[in-house]
Amino acid sequence: MDRLLKIYFLNKKQDTLLIILSILSVTLMLLRVKITHEIYLLFLIWNLFLAFLPYFFSSKLIETIPGTFRFYGLLFLWLLFLPNSFYLITDFVHLHYITNLQFGYDAILLSCFTIAGFYAGCVSMMQIHFLLELKYVKQKAQTIIISISYLSAFGIYLGRILRFNSWDILTNPIHLLTTILETVFKTESILFTIALGTLILIVYQLFSKQNIRKSHD
């Protein structure tokens, strides 16, 4: 019961912070459009929407009875869309130098969207982590979270480098599966997965420790 209460109050707090981060990111984006009269980078708003979907699914998941069809359906959707939360960091490839001012503004803009995405992803992972610790011992729950971090990184590789989307698992599953089998052991995919997966894991560990510390204060 104590752990469930922590999840409840965590959600209330994070909802507010996620709304603030969203408003800040979108405001900066719209201001850029107003100043430059360009829609370049406007796709970040869609990417941010996708980044928030895992948090939506995990929030519904913690309110669902375990073992039901709805529970496993939400869990599948959460795992499928989780890479989108951290994908925003790869959008820095769209950062181009035009002038010092615009370069600096775009760097801040991309940083805001990335922070918002990572924040949503970390909150979502923390919710799932709580559920895992209700069922498994802490060490096993932690191992699953580590695995999820690297799976997310590989998912980002599929999206950024190989240009797959989350819904390709439903619309183009055969091509997706064969591509995964062809690339999973390639040096490029392994290095990408290790590097980004480690970053995701470090950020998550720092985030979760900070929130656990605050919950005990």
N, C-alpha and C positions, 0 to 999 in steps of 0.2 A: 504493500500500500504506500509506503514511504517513497519508493522509487517511482510509482505512478504519479504521485503528487508532484515530484520533482519534474517529471515530464510535462505535466499540466502547466506549472508555473514557468518552466523553460519556454514553452510555446507562447504563452502570453507576452513574455518579455521579447522574444525573438520576432514575433509578428510585428511589433512596433518598430524595431530596428530594421527589419527587412523592408517595411513600407518607407521608412526614411531613406534608406539606401536606394530604393527604386525611384523615389521622387527626385532625389539628387541626380541620379544617373540620367534619367529621362529629361530632366530640366536642362542639364548640360548639353544633352544631345540636341534638344529643340533649339537651344540658344546657338549652337553651332550652325544649324540649318538657317536660322534667322540671319546670322552674321555673314555666312559664306554663300548663301543662296544655293547650297548644294545638298543633295540627299545622301552623299557619301557617308558611310558608317551608320546610316539609319537602320541597317539590318541588325545592329546591336540590340535594339529594342526587342526584336523577335528572339534573338539568342538569349536575352535575359528572361523572357517569358519561358523558354524551354528550360533555362537553368533553374527556375522556380518550381517546375513540375515535380521533381523528386520530393521537395519539401511538402507539396500538396499531397502526394501519395503517402508519404510516411506519416503525415499528420492524420490522415484517414485510417492508416494502418493500425496506429496505436489505439484507435477507438473500435477496432474490429475484433470479433471473436477469433482467436487463433484456431487454425485447422479447417476453417471454412473455405469455400470456393472463392468468396470475396477476398479473404485474407491473402490467399496465394496469388490471386489475380493482381492485387495491389502490390504485393511484394515483387512480382515479375515486372510490373510497370515501373516500380521504383528502381530496380536494378538496371532495367533497360535505359531509363532516361537519366540516371545519375551522372554519367559522363558529361552531360550537357552543363551541369553546374560548374564544372572545372574547365570546360572547353573554352570559355571566354578568354582565358589567358593566352590562348593561341591566336586570338584576334589581333595581337600586337604585330602580326605580319602585315597588317594593313596600315601600320604607322609609317608615313612617308614624310620626308622633309620638303617643305615648300618655303616657309619662312620660320624664323625662330619662334615667333609668337604662336603660329598655328601648330607647329610641331609640339610645343610645350602644352598647348591646350588639348591637342589630341591625345597626348601621353596621359594627361590627367583624366580625360574622358574615358579612355580605355582602362585605366587603373580603377576608376570608380565602378565600371561595369564588372571588371574582374573580381574586385573585392565583394561586390554584391552577390555574384555567382558563387564564389568560394564560401561566403557566409551562409548562403542558403544550403549549399551542399554539406557543409560541416554540421549545421543544425540538423539536417535530415539524417546524416550518418549517426549523429549522437542519439537521435530518437531510436534508430534501428539498433544501435549499440545497447541501449537500455533494454530493449525487448530481448536481445540475445542473452544478456546477463540474467534475465528472468528464467531463461530455459537452460542455459549452459553455465559452466564454471567460467570465471573471468578469463582464464588463459585461452580457452577455446573461443570465447566471444571475441577476444582481441585478435586471435589468429584469423577469424573470419573477416574482421574489419580490415586487417592488413591485406588479405586476399582481394577484398572489394576495392581497395585503393588502387591496386595494380591492375585489376580488371577494368576499372574506370579509365586508367591511363591508356590501356590497350584500346579501349573503346574510342578514346579521343584520337588515337593514331588512325583508327579506321575512318574517323570522320574528317580529320584535318588533312591527312596525307593521302588516303585512298578515296576520300570524298563519299563515304557512305553516310546515310542518315539513320536515326534510331528506328524509323518505321520500315527500313529495308528488311528487317528480320521477318516482317509480315508480307511485304510486297515483293521482295526478291530474295527469299531465304537461301535458295540453292547457290546463287552467285555469291552471296555473302559468306556462306559456309565454305565454299571452295576457296575463296580469297583468303579467309582466315587460316585455313590449312596450309595454303601456299606461303603465307607471310609470317606466321606466328614464330617461326624459328629463324627468321632472317635477322642479321645483325642490326639493321636499321630499326626494326620494330622492337627488338629486345632492348636496345639502348634507350630508345624513346620511352618505352614502357617503364624501365627501371628509373630513369631520371624523373619523369613526371609523376610516376607512382610514388616515389620517395618524397617528392615535394608535397603531394596531396596528403600523404601520411603524416609528415612533419607538421604541416599546418593544422591538420585535424587533431593531432595529439596536443599541440599547444592550445588549441581552441577548447578542447574538452577538459583539459586540466584546469584552465582558467575558469570555466563555467562550474566545474565541480567545486573548486576552491570557493567561489562566490556563494554557491548553494549551502556551504557549511558555515558561512559568516553570519 
